[in-house]
Amino acid sequence: MGTTFSSLSVTFHHFYSKLRVLQVVISARYNILMGHMMGDDSTVHHIDNRLDFSYIPAVSIPKGMDVYMNRFQLGSKPHLNTSYAGSIWFLFHNQHYKLTFPVGLAVIGLYQLH
């Protein structure tokens, strides 16, 4: 009677990248809310390996995930109009996401790209 063992390799890279992107979406929405409550602009900057928000702690970007912004800062005015419109792209393995700050009312959009 023989016993065989086979190794099972489980990777959580795809799940982990989705969680990180969702963390950024929630942080951006909360940052806009805090800017509205404080009566000041809410902004987000991409610096080195993190995204810095004006009212909440920074979100670190894991190694292997590429983040690109088409402007130096994104965000909104206190009356919830987007004054710093643009997009953030997240590229991680085969997953690509786009987070948009559209012109007009500060409604953040998240899209999964193919």
C-alpha positions in Angstrom: 0.0 0.0 0.0 1.7 3.2 -1.2 0.9 6.8 -0.3 1.4 9.5 -2.9 1.5 13.2 -2.2 1.0 15.8 -4.8 1.8 19.4 -4.1 -0.9 22.0 -4.7 0.2 25.5 -5.5 -2.3 28.2 -4.6 -1.6 31.8 -5.5 -3.6 34.7 -4.3 -2.1 37.3 -6.6 -5.3 38.0 -8.5 -7.4 38.2 -5.3 -4.8 40.4 -3.6 -4.6 42.9 -6.5 -8.4 43.2 -6.5 -8.4 43.9 -2.8 -5.7 46.5 -3.1 -7.7 48.3 -5.9 -10.9 48.2 -3.9 -9.0 49.7 -0.9 -7.9 52.6 -3.1 -11.5 53.1 -4.4 -12.9 53.2 -0.8 -10.1 55.5 0.3 -10.7 57.9 -2.6 -14.4 58.1 -1.8 -13.8 58.6 1.9 -11.2 61.3 1.1 -13.8 63.1 -1.1 -16.3 62.9 1.7 -13.8 64.3 4.2 -12.9 67.1 1.9 -16.6 68.0 1.6 -17.0 67.9 5.4 -13.9 70.1 6.0 -14.8 72.5 3.2 -11.5 72.1 1.4 -10.1 70.3 -1.8 -9.5 66.6 -1.5 -6.6 65.3 -3.6 -4.6 62.1 -4.2 -1.0 62.0 -5.4 1.1 59.0 -6.6 4.5 59.2 -5.0 7.0 56.3 -5.3 5.2 53.2 -4.1 2.2 54.8 -2.4 -0.9 56.9 -3.1 -1.1 59.8 -0.7 -4.6 61.2 0.1 -5.2 64.6 1.6 -7.3 63.5 4.6 -6.5 59.8 5.2 -3.4 57.7 5.5 -1.5 56.7 2.4 -2.2 53.4 0.6 1.0 51.5 -0.2 1.4 49.8 -3.6 2.8 46.3 -3.5 5.8 45.2 -5.6 4.9 44.0 -9.0 1.8 46.3 -9.3 2.4 49.2 -11.7 0.4 52.4 -11.0 0.1 55.3 -13.5 -1.7 58.6 -13.3 -2.3 61.0 -16.2 -2.0 64.0 -13.9 0.1 64.9 -10.9 -2.9 65.1 -8.6 -6.6 64.0 -8.8 -9.4 65.0 -6.6 -12.4 67.3 -6.1 -13.6 70.6 -4.7 -15.5 70.8 -1.4 -18.8 71.3 -3.3 -18.2 67.8 -4.9 -17.3 69.0 -8.4 -14.2 67.4 -9.8 -11.5 70.0 -10.3 -8.7 67.6 -10.8 -10.1 65.1 -13.3 -8.1 62.2 -14.6 -7.4 58.5 -14.2 -5.3 56.0 -12.3 -4.3 52.7 -14.0 -3.4 49.6 -12.0 -1.5 46.9 -13.8 -0.9 43.6 -12.0 -0.1 40.3 -13.8 -3.1 39.9 -16.3 -5.4 42.2 -14.4 -5.8 45.9 -15.5 -8.0 48.4 -13.7 -8.8 52.0 -14.4 -10.0 54.3 -11.6 -11.5 57.6 -13.0 -12.2 61.0 -11.5 -14.5 62.3 -14.3 -15.3 65.9 -15.1 -18.3 67.2 -13.2 -19.8 65.6 -10.2 -17.2 63.7 -8.2 -18.5 60.2 -8.9 -15.5 57.8 -9.0 -15.7 55.0 -11.6 -13.8 51.7 -11.5 -13.3 49.7 -14.7 -11.6 46.4 -15.3 -9.7 46.5 -18.6 -8.9 43.5 -20.7 
